[in-house]
Amino acid sequence: DAPNIYARFMEVTGKMLRDGGQLCFVVPRSYASGPYFRRFRRRFHHTMQLQHVHVFESRSAAFKTDKVLQENIVVLYEKHPPAPAGHVTISVSTGIDDLAQRQSFTSPRHELVSTDDNAVLSLPTDRGRVELMRRIQGLPNTLETLGLQISTGPVVPFRAEAYLVEADYEGPTVPLLWLQHVRKGQVIWPLGDGFRKHEHIRPCAGLKLMVPTANYVLLRRFSAKEEHRRLTAAPLLGKDWSAPQLRLENHLNYIHRPGAALGTDEALGLAALLNSQILDEFFRVASSNTQVSATEIRALPLPSLPFIEQLGRASRQKSSVDAHIESLILELLDESGR
């Protein structure tokens, strides 16, 4: 059940080692997090201890002569039973040319390799990011403890193609929201003539594809590797939409409260939190994928509901909102770290 041949190769090699034996591989970084490699990570980290990892910050510089466009790392594992104690050495360079000038530091193994079911390997590239991880992981909540859920947009466009229509369609339509409609902090719909995809769908497409108009937080599921941000979220407030229902395509995730309404300040605050530089930096360290999976957002440490609502109230202020949000989050982390 390995999702990629290199993970199977790592696992088979690990089984061939005697206790105390080592393996060293250049592998894609993608195995370190996300749901696809979860079972592999659980099995592999049960018998193999990470000793050293080298991170190439550029995905093109390390193997540019071979035209490899992949985020790769070099890992050194040693075969031992599970033992979260001990340290891992992390070294960092842009590519091959600056290997001699690489920066190195150590971090406790238990802070990098999680022992929960997700078995995520986090890859901070300096001590400041290690400290950021430690502080955010100390937050007390997740979506589940806050009574929230995250779901994926139910519309798969090629399966619903017969129902997609233009804006001038004479019959009834409802809005269809795509990834491109979600910008940092706002939903922009419609995008108009410059957007090549259908922005309307016939309501007869089916109840399973329907999302009742209400308050949500929309979150892009994908980002480009070169993109500055990994997390891009926006509050969708039901009062701003005249249609009684919406359709969300499956490159979007949406956060909602089952059986009840997501409050306006909750929606604004969650979107502001997810859009913060601090949480985005944490997510980049904890996730090695450009896909923002619902599984990873479910595991994301979150503050209390009153604090999220406080962020929501703060986000209503249009002047210097980003700086104010970042300041509030830093104050919260400072308080939780005392």
C-alpha positions in Angstrom: 0.0 0.0 0.0 2.9 2.4 -0.6 1.7 5.3 -2.7 5.0 5.7 -4.5 7.9 3.3 -5.5 10.5 5.2 -3.6 8.6 4.7 -0.3 8.5 1.0 -1.0 12.2 1.0 -1.7 12.9 2.7 1.6 10.7 0.3 3.5 12.2 -2.9 1.9 15.7 -1.6 2.5 14.9 -0.9 6.1 13.7 -4.4 6.6 17.0 -5.8 5.2 19.0 -4.0 7.8 20.3 -5.4 11.1 19.7 -3.5 14.3 22.0 -0.5 14.3 22.3 -0.6 10.5 21.9 2.7 8.5 20.4 3.7 5.3 20.9 7.0 3.4 18.7 8.1 0.6 18.0 11.2 -1.6 14.2 11.2 -1.7 11.3 13.6 -2.5 10.2 15.5 0.5 6.6 14.6 -0.1 6.6 11.5 2.1 7.1 13.6 5.3 3.5 14.6 5.6 0.0 14.3 4.1 -2.5 11.4 4.1 -1.0 9.5 1.2 2.1 8.4 3.0 0.6 8.2 6.4 0.6 4.4 6.8 4.1 4.1 5.3 5.4 6.7 7.9 3.8 4.9 10.8 5.4 1.6 9.8 8.8 3.0 8.9 9.2 5.2 12.0 8.3 2.3 14.1 11.6 0.6 13.4 13.7 3.4 11.9 15.1 6.4 13.8 15.9 9.6 11.8 19.4 10.7 12.6 20.2 13.4 10.0 18.2 15.2 7.3 19.6 17.7 4.8 17.1 20.1 3.2 17.6 21.7 -0.2 15.7 25.0 -0.1 15.6 25.2 -3.9 13.7 22.6 -5.8 15.7 23.2 -8.9 19.3 24.1 -7.9 20.3 20.7 -6.4 19.9 18.6 -9.6 19.6 21.3 -12.2 21.7 19.5 -14.8 19.2 16.6 -14.7 16.2 19.0 -14.9 14.7 17.7 -11.7 12.0 20.0 -10.5 11.2 18.3 -7.1 11.7 19.2 -3.5 14.3 16.7 -2.4 16.0 15.9 0.9 18.8 13.6 2.0 17.9 11.4 5.0 20.0 9.2 7.2 18.1 6.6 9.3 19.3 4.0 11.8 17.4 0.8 12.6 16.2 0.8 16.2 12.9 0.3 18.1 10.8 3.4 18.6 12.6 5.9 20.9 11.5 9.5 20.7 14.4 10.6 22.9 17.5 11.8 21.2 18.3 14.5 18.7 18.2 14.9 14.9 20.7 17.0 13.0 19.2 19.2 10.3 21.4 20.8 7.7 20.3 23.3 5.0 21.7 24.5 1.7 20.2 26.1 -1.4 21.5 23.4 -3.6 24.7 21.5 -4.4 27.0 24.5 -5.0 26.7 25.8 -1.5 26.9 22.5 0.4 30.2 23.5 2.0 28.5 26.6 3.5 25.5 24.6 4.8 24.0 25.6 8.1 23.4 22.9 10.7 21.6 22.6 14.0 20.0 19.9 16.1 16.5 19.4 17.4 14.9 16.9 19.8 13.5 14.0 17.7 10.1 14.1 19.3 9.6 17.6 18.1 10.2 16.6 14.5 8.7 13.1 14.2 5.2 13.0 15.7 4.0 9.9 17.5 0.3 10.3 16.7 -1.5 8.5 13.9 -0.4 10.9 11.2 3.4 10.3 12.0 4.3 13.6 10.4 8.0 14.5 9.9 8.4 18.3 10.3 11.3 19.9 8.6 12.2 23.3 10.1 15.2 25.0 8.5 16.4 27.1 11.4 16.1 27.3 15.2 13.5 30.0 15.0 11.2 27.7 13.1 11.7 25.0 15.7 10.6 27.5 18.4 7.6 28.5 16.3 6.6 24.8 16.0 6.9 24.3 19.7 4.8 27.3 20.5 2.0 26.6 18.0 1.9 22.9 19.0 1.1 24.1 22.5 -2.2 25.6 21.4 -5.1 23.8 23.1 -7.6 23.1 20.3 -8.3 21.6 16.9 -11.3 22.0 14.6 -12.9 19.0 16.3 -12.6 20.3 19.8 -14.1 23.6 18.6 -17.1 21.7 17.2 -16.1 22.4 13.6 -15.5 20.2 10.5 -13.7 20.7 7.2 -15.1 19.2 4.0 -14.1 19.2 0.4 -16.2 21.0 -2.2 -18.5 18.3 -3.7 -18.5 19.5 -7.4 -16.2 17.5 -9.6 -16.4 19.6 -12.8 -16.1 16.9 -15.4 -18.8 14.9 -13.8 -21.1 17.9 -13.6 -20.3 19.2 -17.0 -23.9 18.9 -18.3 -25.1 21.3 -15.6 -22.4 24.0 -16.0 -23.8 27.1 -17.8 -22.9 30.7 -18.7 -24.0 33.7 -16.9 -26.6 34.6 -19.6 -28.3 31.2 -19.3 -32.1 31.9 -19.3 -33.1 29.3 -16.6 -32.4 29.3 -12.9 -28.7 29.0 -11.8 -26.7 29.1 -8.6 -23.2 30.4 -8.0 -20.3 27.9 -8.6 -17.1 28.8 -6.8 -13.7 27.7 -7.9 -10.3 27.9 -6.3 -9.6 31.1 -8.2 -12.5 32.9 -6.5 -10.8 32.6 -3.1 -8.2 35.3 -2.4 -6.6 36.1 0.9 -9.4 37.3 3.1 -12.1 37.6 0.4 -14.3 35.7 -2.0 -14.5 37.5 -5.4 -17.4 36.2 -7.5 -18.0 36.4 -10.4 -14.6 37.0 -12.0 -16.2 37.9 -15.3 -15.2 37.5 -18.9 -11.5 37.0 -18.3 -12.2 33.8 -16.4 -12.5 30.8 -18.7 -14.5 28.5 -16.4 -18.2 28.4 -15.8 -19.3 30.4 -12.8 -22.9 29.2 -12.7 -24.5 25.8 -12.4 -28.1 24.7 -12.8 -29.7 23.9 -9.4 -31.0 20.5 -10.7 -27.4 19.2 -10.5 -28.4 17.3 -7.3 -28.7 17.7 -3.6 -25.4 16.0 -2.9 -23.6 18.9 -4.7 -25.5 21.5 -2.8 -24.0 23.7 0.0 -26.7 25.7 1.8 -25.9 29.4 1.9 -24.5 30.2 5.3 -21.2 31.3 6.9 -18.1 29.3 6.0 -14.4 29.6 5.7 -13.2 28.7 2.3 -9.6 27.3 1.9 -7.7 26.7 -1.3 -6.6 23.0 -1.5 -3.6 23.7 -3.8 -0.8 26.2 -4.1 2.1 26.5 -6.6 5.5 25.5 -5.2 6.8 28.9 -6.1 3.8 30.7 -4.4 4.6 32.8 -1.4 1.7 31.3 0.6 0.6 27.8 1.3 -2.6 28.7 3.2 -5.1 31.0 1.4 -8.5 31.4 3.2 -11.5 33.6 2.9 -14.7 34.0 5.0 -17.9 33.4 3.0 -20.8 35.2 4.8 -24.3 34.0 4.0 -25.7 37.5 4.3 -23.7 38.6 1.2 -25.4 36.1 -1.1 -28.9 36.2 -2.4 -28.9 32.6 -3.7 -30.3 30.1 -1.1 -27.6 27.6 -2.0 -24.1 27.5 -3.5 -21.9 25.0 -5.3 -18.2 24.6 -4.4 -15.8 22.7 -6.7 -13.4 20.1 -5.3 -10.3 22.3 -5.3 -11.8 24.1 -2.3 -12.2 23.0 1.3 -14.7 24.6 3.5 -14.9 24.9 7.3 -18.4 24.7 8.9 -20.2 23.8 12.1 -22.4 20.7 11.6 -26.0 21.3 12.8 -25.4 24.9 13.7 -24.3 28.2 12.2 -20.7 29.3 12.1 -20.8 32.8 13.7 -19.7 35.8 11.7 -16.8 36.6 14.1 -15.8 32.9 14.1 -15.6 32.9 10.3 -13.7 36.2 10.1 -11.4 35.1 12.8 -10.6 31.7 11.4 -9.9 33.1 8.0 -7.6 35.8 9.6 -5.8 33.1 11.6 -5.3 30.8 8.5 -4.1 33.8 6.5 -1.6 34.9 9.1 2.1 34.7 8.3 2.7 32.9 11.6 0.4 30.0 10.8 1.4 29.8 7.2 5.0 29.5 8.3 4.1 26.7 10.7 2.2 24.9 8.0 5.1 25.1 5.6 7.4 23.5 8.2 4.8 20.8 9.2 3.6 20.0 5.6 5.9 19.0 2.7 3.1 19.2 0.1 1.7 22.0 -2.0 -1.7 20.3 -1.5 -3.5 21.6 1.6 -5.4 18.5 2.7 -8.4 18.4 5.0 -6.5 15.8 7.1 -3.7 18.3 7.8 -6.1 21.1 8.6 -7.9 18.8 11.1 -4.6 18.3 12.9 -3.7 22.0 12.9 -3.4 23.3 16.5 -5.8 26.2 17.1 -6.5 28.7 19.9 -9.7 29.0 21.9 -13.0 30.1 20.4 -13.0 33.5 22.3 -9.6 34.3 20.8 -10.7 33.4 17.3 -13.7 35.7 17.8 -11.4 38.4 19.0 -9.4 38.0 15.7 -12.7 38.3 13.8 -13.6 41.5 15.5 -10.1 42.8 14.9 -10.3 41.8 11.2 -13.2 44.2 10.7 -10.8 47.1 11.0 -9.5 47.9 7.5 -6.3 49.7 8.5 -3.1 47.7 9.3 -5.3 44.6 9.8 -2.5 42.2 9.0 0.0 43.7 11.4 -2.6 43.8 14.1 -3.6 40.1 13.6 0.0 39.0 13.7 0.6 41.0 16.9 -2.5 39.4 18.6 -1.3 35.9 17.7 2.2 36.6 18.9 0.8 37.8 22.2 -1.3 34.7 22.5 1.8 32.5 21.8 3.8 34.4 24.4 1.2 33.9 27.0 0.8 30.2 26.3 4.6 29.7 26.5 4.9 31.2 29.9 
